Amino acid sequence: MSETMGNPDRSEVIVNRDGRVLIPAQVRRDLGLSEGSALLLSVEDGRVVMESRDQLVARIRREVAASWQGDPDTSAADELIAERRAEAATEDRSS
C-alpha cells in the first residue's frame, strides 16, 4: 500500500474511499506507534502533520525557547509572573 519515493524517509500512501490512510509498518515501528496510539492531526502550510501530544509539547517548548528574547538566566514563565504581579500591585494601588 505504500511506495518509497527515492527517499527512505518518505512513503507514498493512498487515501481510500473512507478517507483512511494506512501508515506504513516501518514508519509505525520507527515512531513507536501501536494499536490505540493517539495522534493529533493539523494542517500547516498545506501539509498534514501528525504528532503525539508529547511531541507537540516538546515542539512548542523548543519554539518558545528559540524565540525567547529575555534574560537567558530567567525563564519566560518567571518573567511573565513577575510582570503580572507588578500589574496587579499597580491596580491595587490605584483602586
Contact map, one row per residue, 1 for C-alpha under 8 A:
11100000000011000000010100000000000000000000000000000000000000000000000000000000000000000000000
11110000001111000000000100000000000000000000000000000000000000000000000000000000000000000000000
11111000001110000000000000000000000000000000000000000000000000000000000000000000000000000000000
01111111011100000000000000000000000000000000000000000000000000000000000000000000000000000000000
00111111011100000000000000000000000000000000000000000000000000000000000000000000000000000000000
00011111010000000000000000000000000000000000000000000000000000000000000000000000000000000000000
00011111111000000000000000000000000000000000000000000000000000000000000000000000000000000000000
00011111111000000000000000000000000000000000000000000000000000000000000000000000000000000000000
00000011111000000000000000000000000000000000000000000000000000000000000000000000000000000000000
00011111111100000000000000000000000000000000000000000000000000000000000000000000000000000000000
01111011111110000000000100000000000000000000000000000000000000000000000000000000000000000000000
01111000011111000000000000000000000000000000000000000000000000000000000000000000000000000000000
11100000001111100000111000000000000000000000000000000000000000000000000000000000000000000000000
11000000000111110000110000000000000000000000000000000000000000000000000000000000000000000000000
00000000000011111111110000000000000000000000000000000000000000000000000000000000000000000000000
00000000000001111111100000000000000000000000000000000000000000000000000000000000000000000000000
00000000000000111111000000000000000000000000000000000000000000000000000000000000000000000000000
00000000000000111111000000000000000000000000000000000000000000000000000000000000000000000000000
00000000000000111111100000000000000000000000000000000000000000000000000000000000000000000000000
00000000000000111111110000000000000000000000000000000000000000000000000000000000000000000000000
00000000000011110011111000000000000000000000000000000000000000000000000000000000000000000000000
10000000000011100001111100000000000000000000000000000000000000000000000000000000000000000000000
00000000000010000000111110110000000000000000000000000000000000000000000000000000000000000000000
11000000001000000000011111110000000000000000000000000000000000000000000000000000000000000000000
00000000000000000000001111111000000000000000000000000000000000000000000000000000000000000000000
00000000000000000000000111111100000000000000000000000000000000000000000000000000000000000000000
00000000000000000000001111111110000000000000000000000000000000000000000000000000000000000000000
00000000000000000000001111111111110000000000000000000000000000000000000000000000000000000000000
00000000000000000000000011111111110000000000000000000000000000000000000000000000000000000000000
00000000000000000000000001111111100000000000000000000000000000000000000000000000000000000000000
00000000000000000000000000111111100000000000000000000000000000000000000000000000000000000000000
00000000000000000000000000011111110000000000000000000000000000000000000000000000000000000000000
00000000000000000000000000011111111010000000000000000000000000000000000000000000000000000000000
00000000000000000000000000011001111110000000000000000000000000000000000000000000000000000000000
00000000000000000000000000000000111110000000000000000000000000000000000000000000000000000000000
00000000000000000000000000000000011111000000000000000000000000000000000000000000000000000000000
00000000000000000000000000000000111111100000000000000000000000000000000000000000000000000000000
00000000000000000000000000000000000111110000000000010000000000000000000000000000000000000000000
00000000000000000000000000000000000011111000000001111000000000000000000000000000000000000000000
00000000000000000000000000000000000001111100000001111000000000000000000000000000000000000000000
00000000000000000000000000000000000000111110000111100000000000000000000000000000000000000000000
00000000000000000000000000000000000000011111000111000000000000000000000000000000000000000000000
00000000000000000000000000000000000000001111111110000000000000000000000000000000000000000000000
00000000000000000000000000000000000000000111111110000000000000000000000000000000000000000000000
00000000000000000000000000000000000000000011111000000000000000000000000000000000000000000000000
00000000000000000000000000000000000000000011111100000000000000000000000000000000000000000000000
00000000000000000000000000000000000000000011111110000000000000000000000000000000000000000000000
00000000000000000000000000000000000000001111011111000000000000000000000000000000000000000000000
00000000000000000000000000000000000000001111001111100000000000000000000000000000000000000000000
00000000000000000000000000000000000000111100000111110000000000000000000000000000000000000000000
00000000000000000000000000000000000000111000000011111011000000000000000000000000000000000000000
00000000000000000000000000000000000001110000000001111111000000000000000000000000000000000000000
00000000000000000000000000000000000000110000000000111111100000000000000000000000000000000000000
00000000000000000000000000000000000000000000000000011111110000000000000000000000000000000000000
00000000000000000000000000000000000000000000000000111111111000000000000000000000000000000000000
00000000000000000000000000000000000000000000000000111111111100000000000000000000000000000000000
00000000000000000000000000000000000000000000000000001111111110000000000000000000000000000000000
00000000000000000000000000000000000000000000000000000111111111000000000000000000000000000000000
00000000000000000000000000000000000000000000000000000011111111100000000000000000000000000000000
00000000000000000000000000000000000000000000000000000001111111110000000000000000000000000000000
00000000000000000000000000000000000000000000000000000000111111111000000000000000000000000000000
00000000000000000000000000000000000000000000000000000000011111111100000000000000000000000000000
00000000000000000000000000000000000000000000000000000000001111111110000000000000000000000000000
00000000000000000000000000000000000000000000000000000000000111111111000000000000000000000000000
00000000000000000000000000000000000000000000000000000000000011111111000000000000000000000000000
00000000000000000000000000000000000000000000000000000000000001111111000000000000000000000000000
00000000000000000000000000000000000000000000000000000000000000111111100000000000000000000000000
00000000000000000000000000000000000000000000000000000000000000011111110000010000000000000000000
00000000000000000000000000000000000000000000000000000000000000000011111100000000000000000000000
00000000000000000000000000000000000000000000000000000000000000000001111101010000000000000000000
00000000000000000000000000000000000000000000000000000000000000000000111111100000000000000000000
00000000000000000000000000000000000000000000000000000000000000000000111111100000000000000000000
00000000000000000000000000000000000000000000000000000000000000000000001111100000000000000000000
00000000000000000000000000000000000000000000000000000000000000000000011111110110000000000000000
00000000000000000000000000000000000000000000000000000000000000000000001111111110000000000000000
00000000000000000000000000000000000000000000000000000000000000000001010001111111000000000000000
00000000000000000000000000000000000000000000000000000000000000000000000000111111100000000000000
00000000000000000000000000000000000000000000000000000000000000000000000001111111110000000000000
00000000000000000000000000000000000000000000000000000000000000000000000001111111111000000000000
00000000000000000000000000000000000000000000000000000000000000000000000000011111111100000000000
00000000000000000000000000000000000000000000000000000000000000000000000000001111111110000000000
00000000000000000000000000000000000000000000000000000000000000000000000000000111111111000000000
00000000000000000000000000000000000000000000000000000000000000000000000000000011111111100000000
00000000000000000000000000000000000000000000000000000000000000000000000000000001111111110000000
00000000000000000000000000000000000000000000000000000000000000000000000000000000111111111000000
00000000000000000000000000000000000000000000000000000000000000000000000000000000011111111100000
00000000000000000000000000000000000000000000000000000000000000000000000000000000001111111110000
00000000000000000000000000000000000000000000000000000000000000000000000000000000000111111111000
00000000000000000000000000000000000000000000000000000000000000000000000000000000000011111111100
00000000000000000000000000000000000000000000000000000000000000000000000000000000000001111111110
00000000000000000000000000000000000000000000000000000000000000000000000000000000000000111111111
00000000000000000000000000000000000000000000000000000000000000000000000000000000000000011111111
00000000000000000000000000000000000000000000000000000000000000000000000000000000000000001111111
00000000000000000000000000000000000000000000000000000000000000000000000000000000000000000111111
00000000000000000000000000000000000000000000000000000000000000000000000000000000000000000011111
